[in-house]
């Protein structure tokens, strides 16, 4: 897959703006991969735990967003 912007370009933008880098690498090794190879200053957010509010999978979809207050 071709990147829209390079990591270096992104880091340059981060230095010029109030920009938060979020690494949402998922799967059983997501946090481990983040620890090994994330961009400097990026934070890790877990798709299943931090970005999903699954109350009832039958009506909520696979990864419904949490409410603003929960997020």
PDB file of N, CA, C and O in Angstrom:
ATOM      1  N   UNK A   1       0.834  -1.161   0.000  1.00  0.00           N
ATOM      2  CA  UNK A   1       0.000   0.000   0.000  1.00  0.00           C
ATOM      3  C   UNK A   1       0.892   1.241   0.000  1.00  0.00           C
ATOM      4  O   UNK A   1       1.858   1.313   0.759  1.00  0.00           O
ATOM      5  N   UNK A   2       0.576   2.194  -0.829  1.00  0.00           N
ATOM      6  CA  UNK A   2       1.346   3.419  -0.921  1.00  0.00           C
ATOM      7  C   UNK A   2       0.856   4.427   0.117  1.00  0.00           C
ATOM      8  O   UNK A   2      -0.349   4.616   0.286  1.00  0.00           O
ATOM      9  N   UNK A   3       1.777   5.060   0.797  1.00  0.00           N
ATOM     10  CA  UNK A   3       1.429   6.053   1.809  1.00  0.00           C
ATOM     11  C   UNK A   3       0.988   7.356   1.171  1.00  0.00           C
ATOM     12  O   UNK A   3       1.469   7.736   0.103  1.00  0.00           O
ATOM     13  N   UNK A   4       0.067   8.035   1.838  1.00  0.00           N
ATOM     14  CA  UNK A   4      -0.377   9.355   1.392  1.00  0.00           C
ATOM     15  C   UNK A   4       0.693  10.388   1.737  1.00  0.00           C
ATOM     16  O   UNK A   4       0.923  11.335   0.984  1.00  0.00           O
ATOM     17  N   UNK A   5       1.340  10.195   2.876  1.00  0.00           N
ATOM     18  CA  UNK A   5       2.368  11.102   3.359  1.00  0.00           C
ATOM     19  C   UNK A   5       3.437  10.255   4.044  1.00  0.00           C
ATOM     20  O   UNK A   5       3.129   9.238   4.664  1.00  0.00           O
ATOM     21  N   UNK A   6       4.677  10.675   3.931  1.00  0.00           N
ATOM     22  CA  UNK A   6       5.750   9.906   4.556  1.00  0.00           C
ATOM     23  C   UNK A   6       5.789  10.175   6.058  1.00  0.00           C
ATOM     24  O   UNK A   6       5.254  11.173   6.541  1.00  0.00           O
ATOM     25  N   UNK A   7       6.426   9.274   6.777  1.00  0.00           N
ATOM     26  CA  UNK A   7       6.562   9.460   8.218  1.00  0.00           C
ATOM     27  C   UNK A   7       7.309  10.753   8.517  1.00  0.00           C
ATOM     28  O   UNK A   7       6.939  11.475   9.443  1.00  0.00           O
ATOM     29  N   UNK A   8       8.336  11.054   7.765  1.00  0.00           N
ATOM     30  CA  UNK A   8       9.112  12.281   7.988  1.00  0.00           C
ATOM     31  C   UNK A   8       8.264  13.525   7.738  1.00  0.00           C
ATOM     32  O   UNK A   8       8.344  14.486   8.503  1.00  0.00           O
ATOM     33  N   UNK A   9       7.455  13.521   6.681  1.00  0.00           N
ATOM     34  CA  UNK A   9       6.567  14.659   6.416  1.00  0.00           C
ATOM     35  C   UNK A   9       5.560  14.833   7.546  1.00  0.00           C
ATOM     36  O   UNK A   9       5.261  15.958   7.947  1.00  0.00           O
ATOM     37  N   UNK A  10       5.042  13.733   8.056  1.00  0.00           N
ATOM     38  CA  UNK A  10       4.089  13.789   9.149  1.00  0.00           C
ATOM     39  C   UNK A  10       4.730  14.369  10.404  1.00  0.00           C
ATOM     40  O   UNK A  10       4.127  15.199  11.085  1.00  0.00           O
ATOM     41  N   UNK A  11       5.942  13.936  10.710  1.00  0.00           N
ATOM     42  CA  UNK A  11       6.629  14.465  11.883  1.00  0.00           C
ATOM     43  C   UNK A  11       6.923  15.953  11.730  1.00  0.00           C
ATOM     44  O   UNK A  11       6.888  16.693  12.713  1.00  0.00           O
ATOM     45  N   UNK A  12       7.210  16.396  10.521  1.00  0.00           N
ATOM     46  CA  UNK A  12       7.432  17.820  10.271  1.00  0.00           C
ATOM     47  C   UNK A  12       6.151  18.601  10.530  1.00  0.00           C
ATOM     48  O   UNK A  12       6.187  19.659  11.159  1.00  0.00           O
ATOM     49  N   UNK A  13       5.021  18.092  10.052  1.00  0.00           N
ATOM     50  CA  UNK A  13       3.738  18.739  10.303  1.00  0.00           C
ATOM     51  C   UNK A  13       3.428  18.797  11.790  1.00  0.00           C
ATOM     52  O   UNK A  13       2.914  19.798  12.291  1.00  0.00           O
ATOM     53  N   UNK A  14       3.743  17.723  12.486  1.00  0.00           N
ATOM     54  CA  UNK A  14       3.487  17.671  13.922  1.00  0.00           C
ATOM     55  C   UNK A  14       4.260  18.748  14.649  1.00  0.00           C
ATOM     56  O   UNK A  14       3.768  19.323  15.620  1.00  0.00           O
ATOM     57  N   UNK A  15       5.454  19.023  14.193  1.00  0.00           N
ATOM     58  CA  UNK A  15       6.271  20.048  14.815  1.00  0.00           C
ATOM     59  C   UNK A  15       5.751  21.458  14.579  1.00  0.00           C
ATOM     60  O   UNK A  15       6.089  22.374  15.329  1.00  0.00           O
ATOM     61  N   UNK A  16       4.932  21.644  13.544  1.00  0.00           N
ATOM     62  CA  UNK A  16       4.421  22.963  13.192  1.00  0.00           C
ATOM     63  C   UNK A  16       3.008  23.203  13.697  1.00  0.00           C
ATOM     64  O   UNK A  16       2.559  24.349  13.711  1.00  0.00           O
ATOM     65  N   UNK A  17       2.303  22.181  14.105  1.00  0.00           N
ATOM     66  CA  UNK A  17       0.891  22.285  14.465  1.00  0.00           C
ATOM     67  C   UNK A  17       0.594  21.513  15.739  1.00  0.00           C
ATOM     68  O   UNK A  17       1.385  20.681  16.183  1.00  0.00           O
ATOM     69  N   UNK A  18      -0.549  21.802  16.311  1.00  0.00           N
ATOM     70  CA  UNK A  18      -1.033  21.024  17.446  1.00  0.00           C
ATOM     71  C   UNK A  18      -1.648  19.753  16.873  1.00  0.00           C
ATOM     72  O   UNK A  18      -2.843  19.716  16.582  1.00  0.00           O
ATOM     73  N   UNK A  19      -0.851  18.734  16.714  1.00  0.00           N
ATOM     74  CA  UNK A  19      -1.263  17.499  16.065  1.00  0.00           C
ATOM     75  C   UNK A  19      -0.918  16.331  16.970  1.00  0.00           C
ATOM     76  O   UNK A  19       0.205  16.236  17.466  1.00  0.00           O
ATOM     77  N   UNK A  20      -1.867  15.451  17.186  1.00  0.00           N
ATOM     78  CA  UNK A  20      -1.624  14.261  17.986  1.00  0.00           C
ATOM     79  C   UNK A  20      -1.582  13.063  17.056  1.00  0.00           C
ATOM     80  O   UNK A  20      -2.506  12.839  16.274  1.00  0.00           O
ATOM     81  N   UNK A  21      -0.515  12.302  17.144  1.00  0.00           N
ATOM     82  CA  UNK A  21      -0.378  11.091  16.338  1.00  0.00           C
ATOM     83  C   UNK A  21      -0.936   9.920  17.135  1.00  0.00           C
ATOM     84  O   UNK A  21      -0.555   9.697  18.285  1.00  0.00           O
ATOM     85  N   UNK A  22      -1.838   9.179  16.511  1.00  0.00           N
ATOM     86  CA  UNK A  22      -2.459   8.027  17.163  1.00  0.00           C
ATOM     87  C   UNK A  22      -2.120   6.777  16.374  1.00  0.00           C
ATOM     88  O   UNK A  22      -2.360   6.704  15.169  1.00  0.00           O
ATOM     89  N   UNK A  23      -1.564   5.801  17.062  1.00  0.00           N
ATOM     90  CA  UNK A  23      -1.257   4.505  16.473  1.00  0.00           C
ATOM     91  C   UNK A  23      -2.338   3.540  16.929  1.00  0.00           C
ATOM     92  O   UNK A  23      -2.433   3.230  18.116  1.00  0.00           O
ATOM     93  N   UNK A  24      -3.141   3.069  16.009  1.00  0.00           N
ATOM     94  CA  UNK A  24      -4.227   2.146  16.341  1.00  0.00           C
ATOM     95  C   UNK A  24      -3.926   0.747  15.818  1.00  0.00           C
ATOM     96  O   UNK A  24      -4.833   0.017  15.420  1.00  0.00           O
ATOM     97  N   UNK A  25      -2.645   0.377  15.822  1.00  0.00           N
ATOM     98  CA  UNK A  25      -2.264  -0.967  15.416  1.00  0.00           C
ATOM     99  C   UNK A  25      -3.042  -1.953  16.268  1.00  0.00           C
ATOM    100  O   UNK A  25      -3.005  -1.887  17.497  1.00  0.00           O
ATOM    101  N   UNK A  26      -3.747  -2.868  15.612  1.00  0.00           N
ATOM    102  CA  UNK A  26      -4.642  -3.755  16.352  1.00  0.00           C
ATOM    103  C   UNK A  26      -4.164  -5.192  16.320  1.00  0.00           C
ATOM    104  O   UNK A  26      -3.121  -5.516  15.752  1.00  0.00           O
ATOM    105  N   UNK A  27      -4.942  -6.022  16.933  1.00  0.00           N
ATOM    106  CA  UNK A  27      -4.622  -7.441  16.985  1.00  0.00           C
ATOM    107  C   UNK A  27      -3.920  -7.785  18.282  1.00  0.00           C
ATOM    108  O   UNK A  27      -3.624  -6.907  19.091  1.00  0.00           O
ATOM    109  N   UNK A  28      -3.660  -9.053  18.473  1.00  0.00           N
ATOM    110  CA  UNK A  28      -3.067  -9.494  19.739  1.00  0.00           C
ATOM    111  C   UNK A  28      -1.678  -8.913  19.998  1.00  0.00           C
ATOM    112  O   UNK A  28      -1.237  -8.862  21.146  1.00  0.00           O
ATOM    113  N   UNK A  29      -0.996  -8.483  18.963  1.00  0.00           N
ATOM    114  CA  UNK A  29       0.351  -7.936  19.149  1.00  0.00           C
ATOM    115  C   UNK A  29       0.398  -6.428  18.890  1.00  0.00           C
ATOM    116  O   UNK A  29       1.482  -5.859  18.764  1.00  0.00           O
ATOM    117  N   UNK A  30      -0.751  -5.786  18.811  1.00  0.00           N
ATOM    118  CA  UNK A  30      -0.809  -4.363  18.488  1.00  0.00           C
ATOM    119  C   UNK A  30       0.016  -3.488  19.399  1.00  0.00           C
ATOM    120  O   UNK A  30       0.801  -2.668  18.921  1.00  0.00           O
ATOM    121  N   UNK A  31      -0.143  -3.643  20.713  1.00  0.00           N
ATOM    122  CA  UNK A  31       0.609  -2.813  21.657  1.00  0.00           C
ATOM    123  C   UNK A  31       2.102  -3.129  21.584  1.00  0.00           C
ATOM    124  O   UNK A  31       2.930  -2.224  21.694  1.00  0.00           O
ATOM    125  N   UNK A  32       2.452  -4.396  21.400  1.00  0.00           N
ATOM    126  CA  UNK A  32       3.866  -4.767  21.283  1.00  0.00           C
ATOM    127  C   UNK A  32       4.485  -4.138  20.038  1.00  0.00           C
ATOM    128  O   UNK A  32       5.604  -3.629  20.088  1.00  0.00           O
ATOM    129  N   UNK A  33       3.753  -4.172  18.914  1.00  0.00           N
ATOM    130  CA  UNK A  33       4.262  -3.563  17.683  1.00  0.00           C
ATOM    131  C   UNK A  33       4.430  -2.062  17.865  1.00  0.00           C
ATOM    132  O   UNK A  33       5.411  -1.483  17.398  1.00  0.00           O
ATOM    133  N   UNK A  34       3.481  -1.432  18.539  1.00  0.00           N
ATOM    134  CA  UNK A  34       3.574   0.001  18.822  1.00  0.00           C
ATOM    135  C   UNK A  34       4.852   0.295  19.612  1.00  0.00           C
ATOM    136  O   UNK A  34       5.583   1.230  19.288  1.00  0.00           O
ATOM    137  N   UNK A  35       5.118  -0.503  20.644  1.00  0.00           N
ATOM    138  CA  UNK A  35       6.301  -0.273  21.479  1.00  0.00           C
ATOM    139  C   UNK A  35       7.596  -0.384  20.669  1.00  0.00           C
ATOM    140  O   UNK A  35       8.570   0.313  20.952  1.00  0.00           O
ATOM    141  N   UNK A  36       7.602  -1.250  19.675  1.00  0.00           N
ATOM    142  CA  UNK A  36       8.803  -1.477  18.880  1.00  0.00           C
ATOM    143  C   UNK A  36       9.009  -0.476  17.755  1.00  0.00           C
ATOM    144  O   UNK A  36      10.150  -0.160  17.418  1.00  0.00           O
ATOM    145  N   UNK A  37       7.915   0.038  17.156  1.00  0.00           N
ATOM    146  CA  UNK A  37       8.109   0.790  15.915  1.00  0.00           C
ATOM    147  C   UNK A  37       7.154   1.960  15.703  1.00  0.00           C
ATOM    148  O   UNK A  37       6.792   2.245  14.561  1.00  0.00           O
ATOM    149  N   UNK A  38       6.738   2.642  16.759  1.00  0.00           N
ATOM    150  CA  UNK A  38       5.851   3.791  16.566  1.00  0.00           C
ATOM    151  C   UNK A  38       6.652   5.064  16.259  1.00  0.00           C
ATOM    152  O   UNK A  38       7.841   5.164  16.562  1.00  0.00           O
ATOM    153  N   UNK A  39       5.964   6.023  15.654  1.00  0.00           N
ATOM    154  CA  UNK A  39       6.577   7.313  15.413  1.00  0.00           C
ATOM    155  C   UNK A  39       6.747   8.044  16.744  1.00  0.00           C
ATOM    156  O   UNK A  39       5.902   7.926  17.631  1.00  0.00           O
ATOM    157  N   UNK A  40       7.813   8.779  16.881  1.00  0.00           N
ATOM    158  CA  UNK A  40       8.080   9.522  18.102  1.00  0.00           C
ATOM    159  C   UNK A  40       6.907  10.430  18.452  1.00  0.00           C
ATOM    160  O   UNK A  40       6.437  11.198  17.613  1.00  0.00           O
ATOM    161  N   UNK A  41       6.442  10.339  19.677  1.00  0.00           N
ATOM    162  CA  UNK A  41       5.347  11.172  20.139  1.00  0.00           C
ATOM    163  C   UNK A  41       3.963  10.591  19.926  1.00  0.00           C
ATOM    164  O   UNK A  41       2.981  11.141  20.423  1.00  0.00           O
ATOM    165  N   UNK A  42       3.867   9.476  19.188  1.00  0.00           N
ATOM    166  CA  UNK A  42       2.562   8.864  18.939  1.00  0.00           C
ATOM    167  C   UNK A  42       2.064   8.167  20.206  1.00  0.00           C
ATOM    168  O   UNK A  42       2.851   7.651  21.000  1.00  0.00           O
ATOM    169  N   UNK A  43       0.750   8.164  20.374  1.00  0.00           N
ATOM    170  CA  UNK A  43       0.149   7.414  21.471  1.00  0.00           C
ATOM    171  C   UNK A  43      -0.560   6.198  20.885  1.00  0.00           C
ATOM    172  O   UNK A  43      -0.969   6.208  19.724  1.00  0.00           O
ATOM    173  N   UNK A  44      -0.700   5.163  21.686  1.00  0.00           N
ATOM    174  CA  UNK A  44      -1.384   3.958  21.219  1.00  0.00           C
ATOM    175  C   UNK A  44      -2.806   3.951  21.744  1.00  0.00           C
ATOM    176  O   UNK A  44      -3.042   4.196  22.927  1.00  0.00           O
ATOM    177  N   UNK A  45      -3.749   3.671  20.863  1.00  0.00           N
ATOM    178  CA  UNK A  45      -5.141   3.514  21.239  1.00  0.00           C
ATOM    179  C   UNK A  45      -5.601   2.165  20.710  1.00  0.00           C
ATOM    180  O   UNK A  45      -5.431   1.853  19.531  1.00  0.00           O
ATOM    181  N   UNK A  46      -6.182   1.378  21.592  1.00  0.00           N
ATOM    182  CA  UNK A  46      -6.642   0.049  21.232  1.00  0.00           C
ATOM    183  C   UNK A  46      -8.037   0.119  20.611  1.00  0.00           C
ATOM    184  O   UNK A  46      -8.962   0.665  21.212  1.00  0.00           O
ATOM    185  N   UNK A  47      -8.183  -0.430  19.423  1.00  0.00           N
ATOM    186  CA  UNK A  47      -9.452  -0.402  18.712  1.00  0.00           C
ATOM    187  C   UNK A  47     -10.572  -1.041  19.522  1.00  0.00           C
ATOM    188  O   UNK A  47     -11.671  -0.492  19.604  1.00  0.00           O
ATOM    189  N   UNK A  48     -10.305  -2.180  20.112  1.00  0.00           N
ATOM    190  CA  UNK A  48     -11.343  -2.916  20.844  1.00  0.00           C
ATOM    191  C   UNK A  48     -11.717  -2.246  22.162  1.00  0.00           C
ATOM    192  O   UNK A  48     -12.892  -2.208  22.526  1.00  0.00           O
ATOM    193  N   UNK A  49     -10.727  -1.718  22.877  1.00  0.00           N
ATOM    194  CA  UNK A  49     -10.992  -1.191  24.210  1.00  0.00           C
ATOM    195  C   UNK A  49     -11.250   0.312  24.239  1.00  0.00           C
ATOM    196  O   UNK A  49     -12.106   0.772  24.995  1.00  0.00           O
ATOM    197  N   UNK A  50     -10.532   1.079  23.438  1.00  0.00           N
ATOM    198  CA  UNK A  50     -10.612   2.539  23.516  1.00  0.00           C
ATOM    199  C   UNK A  50     -11.526   3.171  22.474  1.00  0.00           C
ATOM    200  O   UNK A  50     -12.084   4.242  22.713  1.00  0.00           O
ATOM    201  N   UNK A  51     -11.685   2.530  21.332  1.00  0.00           N
ATOM    202  CA  UNK A  51     -12.456   3.134  20.250  1.00  0.00           C
ATOM    203  C   UNK A  51     -13.766   2.419  19.954  1.00  0.00           C
ATOM    204  O   UNK A  51     -14.405   2.697  18.940  1.00  0.00           O
ATOM    205  N   UNK A  52     -14.168   1.516  20.811  1.00  0.00           N
ATOM    206  CA  UNK A  52     -15.404   0.776  20.587  1.00  0.00           C
ATOM    207  C   UNK A  52     -16.274   0.796  21.831  1.00  0.00           C
ATOM    208  O   UNK A  52     -15.786   0.697  22.957  1.00  0.00           O
ATOM    209  N   UNK A  53     -17.544   0.923  21.606  1.00  0.00           N
ATOM    210  CA  UNK A  53     -18.517   0.845  22.690  1.00  0.00           C
ATOM    211  C   UNK A  53     -19.529  -0.224  22.296  1.00  0.00           C
ATOM    212  O   UNK A  53     -20.623   0.079  21.820  1.00  0.00           O
ATOM    213  N   UNK A  54     -19.150  -1.458  22.501  1.00  0.00           N
ATOM    214  CA  UNK A  54     -19.990  -2.566  22.066  1.00  0.00           C
ATOM    215  C   UNK A  54     -20.918  -2.960  23.216  1.00  0.00           C
ATOM    216  O   UNK A  54     -20.500  -3.590  24.187  1.00  0.00           O
ATOM    217  N   UNK A  55     -22.170  -2.577  23.083  1.00  0.00           N
ATOM    218  CA  UNK A  55     -23.166  -2.920  24.087  1.00  0.00           C
ATOM    219  C   UNK A  55     -23.888  -4.205  23.687  1.00  0.00           C
ATOM    220  O   UNK A  55     -24.091  -5.104  24.503  1.00  0.00           O
ATOM    221  N   UNK A  56     -24.265  -4.268  22.423  1.00  0.00           N
ATOM    222  CA  UNK A  56     -24.975  -5.423  21.896  1.00  0.00           C
ATOM    223  C   UNK A  56     -24.533  -5.586  20.451  1.00  0.00           C
ATOM    224  O   UNK A  56     -24.936  -4.812  19.583  1.00  0.00           O
ATOM    225  N   UNK A  57     -23.711  -6.582  20.193  1.00  0.00           N
ATOM    226  CA  UNK A  57     -23.153  -6.775  18.855  1.00  0.00           C
ATOM    227  C   UNK A  57     -24.226  -6.947  17.786  1.00  0.00           C
ATOM    228  O   UNK A  57     -23.971  -6.675  16.613  1.00  0.00           O
ATOM    229  N   UNK A  58     -25.413  -7.391  18.165  1.00  0.00           N
ATOM    230  CA  UNK A  58     -26.488  -7.599  17.197  1.00  0.00           C
ATOM    231  C   UNK A  58     -27.015  -6.289  16.631  1.00  0.00           C
ATOM    232  O   UNK A  58     -27.471  -6.246  15.488  1.00  0.00           O
ATOM    233  N   UNK A  59     -26.959  -5.226  17.413  1.00  0.00           N
ATOM    234  CA  UNK A  59     -27.506  -3.944  16.961  1.00  0.00           C
ATOM    235  C   UNK A  59     -26.446  -2.846  16.850  1.00  0.00           C
ATOM    236  O   UNK A  59     -26.703  -1.791  16.269  1.00  0.00           O
ATOM    237  N   UNK A  60     -25.278  -3.086  17.395  1.00  0.00           N
ATOM    238  CA  UNK A  60     -24.276  -2.024  17.457  1.00  0.00           C
ATOM    239  C   UNK A  60     -23.217  -2.050  16.390  1.00  0.00           C
ATOM    240  O   UNK A  60     -22.399  -1.132  16.312  1.00  0.00           O
ATOM    241  N   UNK A  61     -23.207  -3.062  15.575  1.00  0.00           N
ATOM    242  CA  UNK A  61     -22.146  -3.149  14.585  1.00  0.00           C
ATOM    243  C   UNK A  61     -20.877  -3.700  15.196  1.00  0.00           C
ATOM    244  O   UNK A  61     -20.845  -4.050  16.375  1.00  0.00           O
ATOM    245  N   UNK A  62     -19.846  -3.775  14.401  1.00  0.00           N
ATOM    246  CA  UNK A  62     -18.609  -4.397  14.864  1.00  0.00           C
ATOM    247  C   UNK A  62     -17.820  -3.496  15.809  1.00  0.00           C
ATOM    248  O   UNK A  62     -17.330  -3.964  16.837  1.00  0.00           O
ATOM    249  N   UNK A  63     -17.688  -2.216  15.480  1.00  0.00           N
ATOM    250  CA  UNK A  63     -16.923  -1.290  16.308  1.00  0.00           C
ATOM    251  C   UNK A  63     -17.618   0.072  16.390  1.00  0.00           C
ATOM    252  O   UNK A  63     -17.090   1.056  15.872  1.00  0.00           O
ATOM    253  N   UNK A  64     -18.784   0.152  17.026  1.00  0.00           N
ATOM    254  CA  UNK A  64     -19.430   1.440  17.142  1.00  0.00           C
ATOM    255  C   UNK A  64     -18.611   2.389  18.014  1.00  0.00           C
ATOM    256  O   UNK A  64     -18.030   1.976  19.018  1.00  0.00           O
ATOM    257  N   UNK A  65     -18.570   3.650  17.627  1.00  0.00           N
ATOM    258  CA  UNK A  65     -17.796   4.614  18.403  1.00  0.00           C
ATOM    259  C   UNK A  65     -18.415   4.838  19.776  1.00  0.00           C
ATOM    260  O   UNK A  65     -19.637   4.794  19.922  1.00  0.00           O
ATOM    261  N   UNK A  66     -17.574   5.081  20.788  1.00  0.00           N
ATOM    262  CA  UNK A  66     -18.123   5.413  22.095  1.00  0.00           C
ATOM    263  C   UNK A  66     -18.712   6.832  22.065  1.00  0.00           C
ATOM    264  O   UNK A  66     -18.457   7.600  21.137  1.00  0.00           O
ATOM    265  N   UNK A  67     -19.484   7.157  23.068  1.00  0.00           N
ATOM    266  CA  UNK A  67     -20.009   8.513  23.158  1.00  0.00           C
ATOM    267  C   UNK A  67     -18.845   9.470  23.382  1.00  0.00           C
ATOM    268  O   UNK A  67     -17.783   9.040  23.831  1.00  0.00           O
ATOM    269  N   UNK A  68     -19.013  10.749  23.083  1.00  0.00           N
ATOM    270  CA  UNK A  68     -17.938  11.717  23.334  1.00  0.00           C
ATOM    271  C   UNK A  68     -17.461  11.699  24.790  1.00  0.00           C
ATOM    272  O   UNK A  68     -16.263  11.825  25.046  1.00  0.00           O
ATOM    273  N   UNK A  69     -18.370  11.548  25.730  1.00  0.00           N
ATOM    274  CA  UNK A  69     -17.990  11.524  27.148  1.00  0.00           C
ATOM    275  C   UNK A  69     -17.114  10.309  27.460  1.00  0.00           C
ATOM    276  O   UNK A  69     -16.150  10.424  28.217  1.00  0.00           O
ATOM    277  N   UNK A  70     -17.439   9.149  26.886  1.00  0.00           N
ATOM    278  CA  UNK A  70     -16.641   7.940  27.126  1.00  0.00           C
ATOM    279  C   UNK A  70     -15.277   8.050  26.463  1.00  0.00           C
ATOM    280  O   UNK A  70     -14.272   7.604  27.017  1.00  0.00           O
ATOM    281  N   UNK A  71     -15.243   8.649  25.270  1.00  0.00           N
ATOM    282  CA  UNK A  71     -13.992   8.753  24.536  1.00  0.00           C
ATOM    283  C   UNK A  71     -13.043   9.663  25.285  1.00  0.00           C
ATOM    284  O   UNK A  71     -11.920   9.890  24.834  1.00  0.00           O
TER     285      UNK A  71
END
